[in-house]
Amino acid sequence: MICFITAGAAVKESGLPREGLFITTKAMTTGYRATKLGIDNSLTEAGLDYFDLMLIHWPMQDDLGTYRALEEAY
């Protein structure tokens, strides 16, 4: 049986303080709205309040929009 656990659940189960961990993810990058939605979805799916680092998954046509969404999330 394969069991998947979210990053947030793993953090909670570990007993380690969230501040002591550095969690990275990547953002889909098809423009402002899609990136913004992707960030929110990633946080929800991970069960976390924030990520320490978000990478640009794949540069696309609207790099400025993607950057704005990442900047706002920060």
N, CA, C and O atoms as a Maestro MAE file, in Angstrom:
{
 s_m_m2io_version
 :::
 2.0.0
}

f_m_ct {
 s_m_title
 :::
 protein
 m_atom[296] {
  # First column is atom index #
  i_m_mmod_type
  r_m_x_coord
  r_m_y_coord
  r_m_z_coord
  i_m_residue_number
  s_m_chain_name
  s_m_pdb_residue_name
  s_m_pdb_atom_name
  i_m_atomic_number
  :::
  1 25 0.836 -1.174 0.000 1 A "MET " " N  " 7
  2 3 0.000 0.000 0.000 1 A "MET " " CA " 6
  3 2 0.885 1.244 0.000 1 A "MET " " C  " 6
  4 15 1.845 1.338 0.765 1 A "MET " " O  " 8
  5 25 0.553 2.181 -0.857 2 A "ILE " " N  " 7
  6 3 1.276 3.445 -0.924 2 A "ILE " " CA " 6
  7 2 0.488 4.483 -0.149 2 A "ILE " " C  " 6
  8 15 -0.726 4.612 -0.309 2 A "ILE " " O  " 8
  9 25 1.195 5.220 0.692 3 A "CYS " " N  " 7
  10 3 0.540 6.254 1.498 3 A "CYS " " CA " 6
  11 2 1.232 7.586 1.234 3 A "CYS " " C  " 6
  12 15 2.450 7.697 1.375 3 A "CYS " " O  " 8
  13 25 0.465 8.578 0.857 4 A "PHE " " N  " 7
  14 3 1.008 9.907 0.633 4 A "PHE " " CA " 6
  15 2 0.654 10.788 1.822 4 A "PHE " " C  " 6
  16 15 -0.431 10.675 2.392 4 A "PHE " " O  " 8
  17 25 1.575 11.661 2.186 5 A "ILE " " N  " 7
  18 3 1.356 12.585 3.284 5 A "ILE " " CA " 6
  19 2 1.733 13.983 2.807 5 A "ILE " " C  " 6
  20 15 2.713 14.147 2.080 5 A "ILE " " O  " 8
  21 25 0.976 14.973 3.204 6 A "THR " " N  " 7
  22 3 1.297 16.333 2.794 6 A "THR " " CA " 6
  23 2 2.476 16.865 3.592 6 A "THR " " C  " 6
  24 15 2.802 16.353 4.663 6 A "THR " " O  " 8
  25 25 3.103 17.887 3.060 7 A "ALA " " N  " 7
  26 3 4.218 18.512 3.767 7 A "ALA " " CA " 6
  27 2 3.757 19.055 5.116 7 A "ALA " " C  " 6
  28 15 4.457 18.925 6.120 7 A "ALA " " O  " 8
  29 25 2.574 19.662 5.129 8 A "GLY " " N  " 7
  30 3 2.049 20.206 6.381 8 A "GLY " " CA " 6
  31 2 1.820 19.132 7.423 8 A "GLY " " C  " 6
  32 15 2.130 19.326 8.598 8 A "GLY " " O  " 8
  33 25 1.276 17.994 6.996 9 A "ALA " " N  " 7
  34 3 1.056 16.889 7.931 9 A "ALA " " CA " 6
  35 2 2.387 16.348 8.443 9 A "ALA " " C  " 6
  36 15 2.514 16.016 9.622 9 A "ALA " " O  " 8
  37 25 3.366 16.260 7.567 10 A "ALA " " N  " 7
  38 3 4.687 15.773 7.983 10 A "ALA " " CA " 6
  39 2 5.318 16.721 9.001 10 A "ALA " " C  " 6
  40 15 5.940 16.274 9.964 10 A "ALA " " O  " 8
  41 25 5.160 18.025 8.790 11 A "VAL " " N  " 7
  42 3 5.686 19.010 9.737 11 A "VAL " " CA " 6
  43 2 5.013 18.833 11.083 11 A "VAL " " C  " 6
  44 15 5.686 18.811 12.114 11 A "VAL " " O  " 8
  45 25 3.694 18.707 11.089 12 A "LYS " " N  " 7
  46 3 2.967 18.547 12.349 12 A "LYS " " CA " 6
  47 2 3.346 17.256 13.063 12 A "LYS " " C  " 6
  48 15 3.544 17.247 14.278 12 A "LYS " " O  " 8
  49 25 3.445 16.170 12.311 13 A "GLU " " N  " 7
  50 3 3.772 14.880 12.918 13 A "GLU " " CA " 6
  51 2 5.209 14.817 13.424 13 A "GLU " " C  " 6
  52 15 5.509 14.063 14.349 13 A "GLU " " O  " 8
  53 25 6.092 15.600 12.826 14 A "SER " " N  " 7
  54 3 7.500 15.558 13.223 14 A "SER " " CA " 6
  55 2 7.729 16.157 14.601 14 A "SER " " C  " 6
  56 15 8.683 15.801 15.293 14 A "SER " " O  " 8
  57 25 6.843 17.074 14.996 15 A "GLY " " N  " 7
  58 3 7.031 17.747 16.274 15 A "GLY " " CA " 6
  59 2 8.056 18.867 16.204 15 A "GLY " " C  " 6
  60 15 8.297 19.545 17.203 15 A "GLY " " O  " 8
  61 25 8.669 19.075 15.033 16 A "LEU " " N  " 7
  62 3 9.646 20.147 14.869 16 A "LEU " " CA " 6
  63 2 8.923 21.468 14.668 16 A "LEU " " C  " 6
  64 15 7.851 21.499 14.064 16 A "LEU " " O  " 8
  65 25 9.486 22.547 15.159 17 A "PRO " " N  " 7
  66 3 8.854 23.842 14.927 17 A "PRO " " CA " 6
  67 2 8.944 24.218 13.445 17 A "PRO " " C  " 6
  68 15 9.977 24.005 12.810 17 A "PRO " " O  " 8
  69 25 7.877 24.770 12.905 18 A "ARG " " N  " 7
  70 3 7.849 25.151 11.486 18 A "ARG " " CA " 6
  71 2 9.006 26.090 11.155 18 A "ARG " " C  " 6
  72 15 9.582 26.002 10.070 18 A "ARG " " O  " 8
  73 25 9.347 26.979 12.071 19 A "GLU " " N  " 7
  74 3 10.418 27.948 11.842 19 A "GLU " " CA " 6
  75 2 11.775 27.274 11.653 19 A "GLU " " C  " 6
  76 15 12.693 27.867 11.086 19 A "GLU " " O  " 8
  77 25 11.899 26.039 12.127 20 A "GLY " " N  " 7
  78 3 13.160 25.315 12.005 20 A "GLY " " CA " 6
  79 2 13.306 24.554 10.691 20 A "GLY " " C  " 6
  80 15 14.315 23.884 10.469 20 A "GLY " " O  " 8
  81 25 12.312 24.653 9.828 21 A "LEU " " N  " 7
  82 3 12.334 23.946 8.547 21 A "LEU " " CA " 6
  83 2 12.336 24.942 7.405 21 A "LEU " " C  " 6
  84 15 11.795 26.041 7.526 21 A "LEU " " O  " 8
  85 25 12.944 24.554 6.301 22 A "PHE " " N  " 7
  86 3 12.970 25.380 5.094 22 A "PHE " " CA " 6
  87 2 12.277 24.587 3.999 22 A "PHE " " C  " 6
  88 15 12.814 23.594 3.508 22 A "PHE " " O  " 8
  89 25 11.081 25.025 3.617 23 A "ILE " " N  " 7
  90 3 10.268 24.266 2.669 23 A "ILE " " CA " 6
  91 2 10.185 25.021 1.353 23 A "ILE " " C  " 6
  92 15 9.842 26.203 1.313 23 A "ILE " " O  " 8
  93 25 10.509 24.310 0.276 24 A "THR " " N  " 7
  94 3 10.545 24.874 -1.065 24 A "THR " " CA " 6
  95 2 9.497 24.200 -1.942 24 A "THR " " C  " 6
  96 15 9.231 23.007 -1.800 24 A "THR " " O  " 8
  97 25 8.911 24.967 -2.841 25 A "THR " " N  " 7
  98 3 8.015 24.412 -3.846 25 A "THR " " CA " 6
  99 2 8.214 25.202 -5.126 25 A "THR " " C  " 6
  100 15 9.023 26.128 -5.173 25 A "THR " " O  " 8
  101 25 7.486 24.841 -6.150 26 A "LYS " " N  " 7
  102 3 7.593 25.580 -7.407 26 A "LYS " " CA " 6
  103 2 6.217 26.051 -7.844 26 A "LYS " " C  " 6
  104 15 5.202 25.429 -7.532 26 A "LYS " " O  " 8
  105 25 6.202 27.156 -8.569 27 A "ALA " " N  " 7
  106 3 4.952 27.752 -9.036 27 A "ALA " " CA " 6
  107 2 4.786 27.520 -10.529 27 A "ALA " " C  " 6
  108 15 5.742 27.640 -11.296 27 A "ALA " " O  " 8
  109 25 3.565 27.187 -10.937 28 A "MET " " N  " 7
  110 3 3.263 27.140 -12.358 28 A "MET " " CA " 6
  111 2 3.308 28.574 -12.864 28 A "MET " " C  " 6
  112 15 2.924 29.495 -12.143 28 A "MET " " O  " 8
  113 25 3.758 28.771 -14.060 29 A "THR " " N  " 7
  114 3 4.095 30.126 -14.491 29 A "THR " " CA " 6
  115 2 3.471 30.495 -15.825 29 A "THR " " C  " 6
  116 15 4.179 30.794 -16.787 29 A "THR " " O  " 8
  117 25 2.176 30.474 -15.883 30 A "THR " " N  " 7
  118 3 1.513 30.865 -17.122 30 A "THR " " CA " 6
  119 2 0.831 32.215 -16.963 30 A "THR " " C  " 6
  120 15 -0.233 32.453 -17.535 30 A "THR " " O  " 8
  121 25 1.439 33.083 -16.195 31 A "GLY " " N  " 7
  122 3 0.916 34.428 -16.021 31 A "GLY " " CA " 6
  123 2 0.430 34.696 -14.618 31 A "GLY " " C  " 6
  124 15 0.439 33.815 -13.758 31 A "GLY " " O  " 8
  125 25 0.004 35.927 -14.399 32 A "TYR " " N  " 7
  126 3 -0.367 36.406 -13.071 32 A "TYR " " CA " 6
  127 2 -1.460 35.570 -12.405 32 A "TYR " " C  " 6
  128 15 -1.266 35.043 -11.310 32 A "TYR " " O  " 8
  129 25 -2.598 35.452 -13.065 33 A "ARG " " N  " 7
  130 3 -3.746 34.781 -12.436 33 A "ARG " " CA " 6
  131 2 -3.455 33.310 -12.160 33 A "ARG " " C  " 6
  132 15 -3.768 32.804 -11.082 33 A "ARG " " O  " 8
  133 25 -2.860 32.626 -13.125 34 A "ALA " " N  " 7
  134 3 -2.567 31.203 -12.946 34 A "ALA " " CA " 6
  135 2 -1.521 30.984 -11.854 34 A "ALA " " C  " 6
  136 15 -1.617 30.031 -11.081 34 A "ALA " " O  " 8
  137 25 -0.537 31.856 -11.793 35 A "THR " " N  " 7
  138 3 0.487 31.732 -10.752 35 A "THR " " CA " 6
  139 2 -0.105 31.991 -9.381 35 A "THR " " C  " 6
  140 15 0.174 31.266 -8.426 35 A "THR " " O  " 8
  141 25 -0.930 33.038 -9.287 36 A "LYS " " N  " 7
  142 3 -1.591 33.372 -8.020 36 A "LYS " " CA " 6
  143 2 -2.444 32.191 -7.525 36 A "LYS " " C  " 6
  144 15 -2.379 31.809 -6.357 36 A "LYS " " O  " 8
  145 25 -3.229 31.633 -8.425 37 A "LEU " " N  " 7
  146 3 -4.059 30.487 -8.084 37 A "LEU " " CA " 6
  147 2 -3.197 29.279 -7.701 37 A "LEU " " C  " 6
  148 15 -3.513 28.554 -6.757 37 A "LEU " " O  " 8
  149 25 -2.117 29.074 -8.438 38 A "GLY " " N  " 7
  150 3 -1.218 27.954 -8.146 38 A "GLY " " CA " 6
  151 2 -0.582 28.065 -6.770 38 A "GLY " " C  " 6
  152 15 -0.431 27.064 -6.070 38 A "GLY " " O  " 8
  153 25 -0.212 29.262 -6.387 39 A "ILE " " N  " 7
  154 3 0.379 29.475 -5.053 39 A "ILE " " CA " 6
  155 2 -0.648 29.124 -3.984 39 A "ILE " " C  " 6
  156 15 -0.345 28.397 -3.038 39 A "ILE " " O  " 8
  157 25 -1.858 29.642 -4.136 40 A "ASP " " N  " 7
  158 3 -2.916 29.355 -3.158 40 A "ASP " " CA " 6
  159 2 -3.225 27.863 -3.088 40 A "ASP " " C  " 6
  160 15 -3.377 27.308 -2.000 40 A "ASP " " O  " 8
  161 25 -3.317 27.218 -4.239 41 A "ASN " " N  " 7
  162 3 -3.587 25.776 -4.266 41 A "ASN " " CA " 6
  163 2 -2.458 24.983 -3.617 41 A "ASN " " C  " 6
  164 15 -2.714 24.024 -2.889 41 A "ASN " " O  " 8
  165 25 -1.216 25.375 -3.875 42 A "SER " " N  " 7
  166 3 -0.073 24.678 -3.283 42 A "SER " " CA " 6
  167 2 -0.090 24.778 -1.769 42 A "SER " " C  " 6
  168 15 0.173 23.796 -1.076 42 A "SER " " O  " 8
  169 25 -0.396 25.954 -1.256 43 A "LEU " " N  " 7
  170 3 -0.475 26.137 0.197 43 A "LEU " " CA " 6
  171 2 -1.585 25.280 0.798 43 A "LEU " " C  " 6
  172 15 -1.396 24.646 1.836 43 A "LEU " " O  " 8
  173 25 -2.733 25.265 0.145 44 A "THR " " N  " 7
  174 3 -3.857 24.472 0.629 44 A "THR " " CA " 6
  175 2 -3.523 22.980 0.606 44 A "THR " " C  " 6
  176 15 -3.740 22.277 1.594 44 A "THR " " O  " 8
  177 25 -3.000 22.503 -0.507 45 A "GLU " " N  " 7
  178 3 -2.676 21.083 -0.637 45 A "GLU " " CA " 6
  179 2 -1.579 20.660 0.332 45 A "GLU " " C  " 6
  180 15 -1.602 19.544 0.850 45 A "GLU " " O  " 8
  181 25 -0.623 21.545 0.576 46 A "ALA " " N  " 7
  182 3 0.465 21.218 1.497 46 A "ALA " " CA " 6
  183 2 0.033 21.354 2.946 46 A "ALA " " C  " 6
  184 15 0.676 20.804 3.841 46 A "ALA " " O  " 8
  185 25 -1.048 22.078 3.185 47 A "GLY " " N  " 7
  186 3 -1.485 22.292 4.558 47 A "GLY " " CA " 6
  187 2 -0.569 23.229 5.316 47 A "GLY " " C  " 6
  188 15 -0.377 23.082 6.523 47 A "GLY " " O  " 8
  189 25 -0.004 24.189 4.607 48 A "LEU " " N  " 7
  190 3 0.937 25.131 5.218 48 A "LEU " " CA " 6
  191 2 0.434 26.559 5.073 48 A "LEU " " C  " 6
  192 15 -0.416 26.849 4.231 48 A "LEU " " O  " 8
  193 25 0.976 27.455 5.911 49 A "ASP " " N  " 7
  194 3 0.638 28.874 5.840 49 A "ASP " " CA " 6
  195 2 1.563 29.624 4.889 49 A "ASP " " C  " 6
  196 15 1.185 30.650 4.323 49 A "ASP " " O  " 8
  197 25 2.785 29.103 4.715 50 A "TYR " " N  " 7
  198 3 3.756 29.772 3.844 50 A "TYR " " CA " 6
  199 2 4.824 28.779 3.395 50 A "TYR " " C  " 6
  200 15 5.031 27.736 4.015 50 A "TYR " " O  " 8
  201 25 5.491 29.132 2.306 51 A "PHE " " N  " 7
  202 3 6.682 28.418 1.841 51 A "PHE " " CA " 6
  203 2 7.861 29.354 2.033 51 A "PHE " " C  " 6
  204 15 7.717 30.573 1.950 51 A "PHE " " O  " 8
  205 25 9.013 28.785 2.287 52 A "ASP " " N  " 7
  206 3 10.208 29.613 2.455 52 A "ASP " " CA " 6
  207 2 10.793 30.039 1.114 52 A "ASP " " C  " 6
  208 15 11.434 31.085 1.015 52 A "ASP " " O  " 8
  209 25 10.573 29.228 0.084 53 A "LEU " " N  " 7
  210 3 11.097 29.542 -1.238 53 A "LEU " " CA " 6
  211 2 10.140 29.005 -2.287 53 A "LEU " " C  " 6
  212 15 9.707 27.854 -2.218 53 A "LEU " " O  " 8
  213 25 9.813 29.847 -3.258 54 A "MET " " N  " 7
  214 3 9.005 29.400 -4.399 54 A "MET " " CA " 6
  215 2 9.839 29.598 -5.649 54 A "MET " " C  " 6
  216 15 10.320 30.697 -5.925 54 A "MET " " O  " 8
  217 25 10.003 28.522 -6.397 55 A "LEU " " N  " 7
  218 3 10.765 28.573 -7.636 55 A "LEU " " CA " 6
  219 2 9.833 28.773 -8.824 55 A "LEU " " C  " 6
  220 15 8.675 28.356 -8.790 55 A "LEU " " O  " 8
  221 25 10.336 29.403 -9.860 56 A "ILE " " N  " 7
  222 3 9.579 29.500 -11.105 56 A "ILE " " CA " 6
  223 2 9.782 28.174 -11.821 56 A "ILE " " C  " 6
  224 15 10.893 27.834 -12.228 56 A "ILE " " O  " 8
  225 25 8.692 27.431 -11.968 57 A "HIS " " N  " 7
  226 3 8.754 26.081 -12.522 57 A "HIS " " CA " 6
  227 2 9.262 26.072 -13.953 57 A "HIS " " C  " 6
  228 15 10.149 25.289 -14.294 57 A "HIS " " O  " 8
  229 25 8.712 26.928 -14.785 58 A "TRP " " N  " 7
  230 3 9.072 26.919 -16.188 58 A "TRP " " CA " 6
  231 2 8.747 28.299 -16.745 58 A "TRP " " C  " 6
  232 15 7.571 28.650 -16.842 58 A "TRP " " O  " 8
  233 25 9.743 29.086 -17.111 59 A "PRO " " N  " 7
  234 3 9.453 30.414 -17.661 59 A "PRO " " CA " 6
  235 2 8.550 30.313 -18.889 59 A "PRO " " C  " 6
  236 15 8.779 29.489 -19.774 59 A "PRO " " O  " 8
  237 25 7.529 31.157 -18.930 60 A "MET " " N  " 7
  238 3 6.578 31.150 -20.031 60 A "MET " " CA " 6
  239 2 6.455 32.558 -20.605 60 A "MET " " C  " 6
  240 15 7.347 33.385 -20.418 60 A "MET " " O  " 8
  241 25 5.377 32.827 -21.288 61 A "GLN " " N  " 7
  242 3 5.207 34.078 -22.008 61 A "GLN " " CA " 6
  243 2 4.974 35.287 -21.112 61 A "GLN " " C  " 6
  244 15 5.314 36.400 -21.513 61 A "GLN " " O  " 8
  245 25 4.415 35.124 -19.931 62 A "ASP " " N  " 7
  246 3 4.097 36.264 -19.074 62 A "ASP " " CA " 6
  247 2 4.965 36.242 -17.820 62 A "ASP " " C  " 6
  248 15 4.465 36.079 -16.707 62 A "ASP " " O  " 8
  249 25 6.259 36.405 -18.014 63 A "ASP " " N  " 7
  250 3 7.189 36.366 -16.884 63 A "ASP " " CA " 6
  251 2 6.933 37.492 -15.887 63 A "ASP " " C  " 6
  252 15 7.063 37.289 -14.680 63 A "ASP " " O  " 8
  253 25 6.577 38.660 -16.371 64 A "LEU " " N  " 7
  254 3 6.320 39.790 -15.477 64 A "LEU " " CA " 6
  255 2 5.094 39.532 -14.602 64 A "LEU " " C  " 6
  256 15 5.105 39.831 -13.408 64 A "LEU " " O  " 8
  257 25 4.040 38.977 -15.197 65 A "GLY " " N  " 7
  258 3 2.850 38.632 -14.419 65 A "GLY " " CA " 6
  259 2 3.158 37.588 -13.362 65 A "GLY " " C  " 6
  260 15 2.685 37.679 -12.229 65 A "GLY " " O  " 8
  261 25 3.950 36.600 -13.734 66 A "THR " " N  " 7
  262 3 4.364 35.561 -12.788 66 A "THR " " CA " 6
  263 2 5.150 36.187 -11.641 66 A "THR " " C  " 6
  264 15 4.916 35.875 -10.473 66 A "THR " " O  " 8
  265 25 6.078 37.065 -11.982 67 A "TYR " " N  " 7
  266 3 6.886 37.727 -10.962 67 A "TYR " " CA " 6
  267 2 6.010 38.545 -10.017 67 A "TYR " " C  " 6
  268 15 6.212 38.514 -8.804 67 A "TYR " " O  " 8
  269 25 5.034 39.278 -10.566 68 A "ARG " " N  " 7
  270 3 4.127 40.072 -9.729 68 A "ARG " " CA " 6
  271 2 3.371 39.195 -8.747 68 A "ARG " " C  " 6
  272 15 3.223 39.555 -7.579 68 A "ARG " " O  " 8
  273 25 2.890 38.048 -9.210 69 A "ALA " " N  " 7
  274 3 2.156 37.140 -8.331 69 A "ALA " " CA " 6
  275 2 3.054 36.624 -7.209 69 A "ALA " " C  " 6
  276 15 2.629 36.541 -6.057 69 A "ALA " " O  " 8
  277 25 4.288 36.279 -7.547 70 A "LEU " " N  " 7
  278 3 5.234 35.809 -6.518 70 A "LEU " " CA " 6
  279 2 5.564 36.924 -5.537 70 A "LEU " " C  " 6
  280 15 5.662 36.694 -4.332 70 A "LEU " " O  " 8
  281 25 5.733 38.121 -6.057 71 A "GLU " " N  " 7
  282 3 6.046 39.264 -5.208 71 A "GLU " " CA " 6
  283 2 4.894 39.545 -4.236 71 A "GLU " " C  " 6
  284 15 5.130 39.815 -3.059 71 A "GLU " " O  " 8
  285 25 3.662 39.482 -4.719 72 A "GLU " " N  " 7
  286 3 2.500 39.702 -3.850 72 A "GLU " " CA " 6
  287 2 2.385 38.614 -2.790 72 A "GLU " " C  " 6
  288 15 2.028 38.888 -1.644 72 A "GLU " " O  " 8
  289 25 2.684 37.394 -3.177 73 A "ALA " " N  " 7
  290 3 2.601 36.293 -2.210 73 A "ALA " " CA " 6
  291 2 3.619 36.483 -1.101 73 A "ALA " " C  " 6
  292 15 3.373 36.125 0.051 73 A "ALA " " O  " 8
  293 25 4.756 37.046 -1.456 74 A "TYR " " N  " 7
  294 3 5.783 37.303 -0.453 74 A "TYR " " CA " 6
  295 2 5.293 38.298 0.570 74 A "TYR " " C  " 6
  296 15 6.026 38.640 1.499 74 A "TYR " " O  " 8
  :::
 }
 m_bond[295] {
  # First column is bond index #
  i_m_from
  i_m_to
  i_m_order
  :::
  1 1 2 1
  2 2 3 1
  3 3 4 2
  4 3 5 1
  5 5 6 1
  6 6 7 1
  7 7 8 2
  8 7 9 1
  9 9 10 1
  10 10 11 1
  11 11 12 2
  12 11 13 1
  13 13 14 1
  14 14 15 1
  15 15 16 2
  16 15 17 1
  17 17 18 1
  18 18 19 1
  19 19 20 2
  20 19 21 1
  21 21 22 1
  22 22 23 1
  23 23 24 2
  24 23 25 1
  25 25 26 1
  26 26 27 1
  27 27 28 2
  28 27 29 1
  29 29 30 1
  30 30 31 1
  31 31 32 2
  32 31 33 1
  33 33 34 1
  34 34 35 1
  35 35 36 2
  36 35 37 1
  37 37 38 1
  38 38 39 1
  39 39 40 2
  40 39 41 1
  41 41 42 1
  42 42 43 1
  43 43 44 2
  44 43 45 1
  45 45 46 1
  46 46 47 1
  47 47 48 2
  48 47 49 1
  49 49 50 1
  50 50 51 1
  51 51 52 2
  52 51 53 1
  53 53 54 1
  54 54 55 1
  55 55 56 2
  56 55 57 1
  57 57 58 1
  58 58 59 1
  59 59 60 2
  60 59 61 1
  61 61 62 1
  62 62 63 1
  63 63 64 2
  64 63 65 1
  65 65 66 1
  66 66 67 1
  67 67 68 2
  68 67 69 1
  69 69 70 1
  70 70 71 1
  71 71 72 2
  72 71 73 1
  73 73 74 1
  74 74 75 1
  75 75 76 2
  76 75 77 1
  77 77 78 1
  78 78 79 1
  79 79 80 2
  80 79 81 1
  81 81 82 1
  82 82 83 1
  83 83 84 2
  84 83 85 1
  85 85 86 1
  86 86 87 1
  87 87 88 2
  88 87 89 1
  89 89 90 1
  90 90 91 1
  91 91 92 2
  92 91 93 1
  93 93 94 1
  94 94 95 1
  95 95 96 2
  96 95 97 1
  97 97 98 1
  98 98 99 1
  99 99 100 2
  100 99 101 1
  101 101 102 1
  102 102 103 1
  103 103 104 2
  104 103 105 1
  105 105 106 1
  106 106 107 1
  107 107 108 2
  108 107 109 1
  109 109 110 1
  110 110 111 1
  111 111 112 2
  112 111 113 1
  113 113 114 1
  114 114 115 1
  115 115 116 2
  116 115 117 1
  117 117 118 1
  118 118 119 1
  119 119 120 2
  120 119 121 1
  121 121 122 1
  122 122 123 1
  123 123 124 2
  124 123 125 1
  125 125 126 1
  126 126 127 1
  127 127 128 2
  128 127 129 1
  129 129 130 1
  130 130 131 1
  131 131 132 2
  132 131 133 1
  133 133 134 1
  134 134 135 1
  135 135 136 2
  136 135 137 1
  137 137 138 1
  138 138 139 1
  139 139 140 2
  140 139 141 1
  141 141 142 1
  142 142 143 1
  143 143 144 2
  144 143 145 1
  145 145 146 1
  146 146 147 1
  147 147 148 2
  148 147 149 1
  149 149 150 1
  150 150 151 1
  151 151 152 2
  152 151 153 1
  153 153 154 1
  154 154 155 1
  155 155 156 2
  156 155 157 1
  157 157 158 1
  158 158 159 1
  159 159 160 2
  160 159 161 1
  161 161 162 1
  162 162 163 1
  163 163 164 2
  164 163 165 1
  165 165 166 1
  166 166 167 1
  167 167 168 2
  168 167 169 1
  169 169 170 1
  170 170 171 1
  171 171 172 2
  172 171 173 1
  173 173 174 1
  174 174 175 1
  175 175 176 2
  176 175 177 1
  177 177 178 1
  178 178 179 1
  179 179 180 2
  180 179 181 1
  181 181 182 1
  182 182 183 1
  183 183 184 2
  184 183 185 1
  185 185 186 1
  186 186 187 1
  187 187 188 2
  188 187 189 1
  189 189 190 1
  190 190 191 1
  191 191 192 2
  192 191 193 1
  193 193 194 1
  194 194 195 1
  195 195 196 2
  196 195 197 1
  197 197 198 1
  198 198 199 1
  199 199 200 2
  200 199 201 1
  201 201 202 1
  202 202 203 1
  203 203 204 2
  204 203 205 1
  205 205 206 1
  206 206 207 1
  207 207 208 2
  208 207 209 1
  209 209 210 1
  210 210 211 1
  211 211 212 2
  212 211 213 1
  213 213 214 1
  214 214 215 1
  215 215 216 2
  216 215 217 1
  217 217 218 1
  218 218 219 1
  219 219 220 2
  220 219 221 1
  221 221 222 1
  222 222 223 1
  223 223 224 2
  224 223 225 1
  225 225 226 1
  226 226 227 1
  227 227 228 2
  228 227 229 1
  229 229 230 1
  230 230 231 1
  231 231 232 2
  232 231 233 1
  233 233 234 1
  234 234 235 1
  235 235 236 2
  236 235 237 1
  237 237 238 1
  238 238 239 1
  239 239 240 2
  240 239 241 1
  241 241 242 1
  242 242 243 1
  243 243 244 2
  244 243 245 1
  245 245 246 1
  246 246 247 1
  247 247 248 2
  248 247 249 1
  249 249 250 1
  250 250 251 1
  251 251 252 2
  252 251 253 1
  253 253 254 1
  254 254 255 1
  255 255 256 2
  256 255 257 1
  257 257 258 1
  258 258 259 1
  259 259 260 2
  260 259 261 1
  261 261 262 1
  262 262 263 1
  263 263 264 2
  264 263 265 1
  265 265 266 1
  266 266 267 1
  267 267 268 2
  268 267 269 1
  269 269 270 1
  270 270 271 1
  271 271 272 2
  272 271 273 1
  273 273 274 1
  274 274 275 1
  275 275 276 2
  276 275 277 1
  277 277 278 1
  278 278 279 1
  279 279 280 2
  280 279 281 1
  281 281 282 1
  282 282 283 1
  283 283 284 2
  284 283 285 1
  285 285 286 1
  286 286 287 1
  287 287 288 2
  288 287 289 1
  289 289 290 1
  290 290 291 1
  291 291 292 2
  292 291 293 1
  293 293 294 1
  294 294 295 1
  295 295 296 2
  :::
 }
}
